Amino acid sequence: MLNKIRPGLERVLTPVGHAVARIGPSPNAITVVGTLGVAAGALVLFPRGEFFWGTMVITAFVLFDMLDGAVARVTGKISKFGAFLDSTMDRVADAAIFCGLMIGLYRDGQETLAWVALYCLVAGAVVSYAKARAEGLGYTCNVGIAERAERLIVALVAAGFDGLGVPFILAVALWALAALSTITIGQRFATVYVQARDAAQAGDVAGDAAGSDDAKSDEAADAAQARDSAAEPRP
C-alpha cells in the first residue's frame, strides 16, 4: 500500500543522496551498514526489554538504509547485484527485529505473544517469497494490505509506545500483523492463481486453434490429392 508514495519519497531522498554521495560511501556499503545497525538495535536492546530505545536505534538505521537507492541513482551505480543485496539484507533486518521482539517478550513472561511475534516473522517471509517467486515465474504480485513497509511501521511504532508504558499496544499490533500478513499471503496466492489459470486457458485455446488449422490443412491436402487422382487418365 505504501508503495504508492514511493515516487514522492524518491524525489525527497534524491537531494540527500547527492550529499551522501559526495562523502563517498557506496550504495552497497550503505545497505550493509544499515542492516547491521538494525540487527544490533533489535538483538541487543529488544531482548533486554528496551523497546523504546531499540525502536529509536532501528528507526535511525532504517532511514539510513533508505539512502542506498538514492545514492545508487545519483551515482549511476544501479546494479542487479545491488538489488539482490538490498532485498536479501531486508530479510535479515526483518528477522532480527521480530526475533528481538520474540526474545524480549519471552523473557518478560509473555510466551503467547512471543509465539505471535514468531508467526509474524514467518508470515512476513512467506509474503516476500511469494512475490519474488511469482515474479520469477513471470507473474505480477504487487498486492497485499501488509507489505514490508506496513509491517515495519506497525511493529516499530507499537514497540516504541510499549517501551513508553502504553498498555496492550504491542499485543494488539502483533495480533493484527499476524492476521493482516495471513490475508496478504492469501491475496498473493489468489492473484498468482488467477494469472496462472488464465495463462493455461489461453494456452489451451491456442492449442485448439493450432489443431484446427492442422486439421484444415490435412483436409485441404486430402481434397487436392483426390482431385489429382480424378484428373489422372484411366487406362
Buried (B, 14 or more C-beta within 10 A) or exposed (E): EEEEEEEEBBEEBBEBBBEBBEEEBBBBEBBBBBBBBBBBBBBBBBBEBBBBBBBBBBBBBBEBBBBBBBBBBBBEBEEEEBEEBBEEBBBBBBBBBBBBBBBBBBBEEBEEBBBBBBBBBEBBBBBBEBBEEBEEEEBEBEBBEBBBBBBBBBBBBBBBBBBEEEEEBBBEBBBBBBEBBBBBBEBBBEBBEEBBEEEEEEEEEEEEEEEEEEEEEEEEEEEEEEEEEEEEEEE
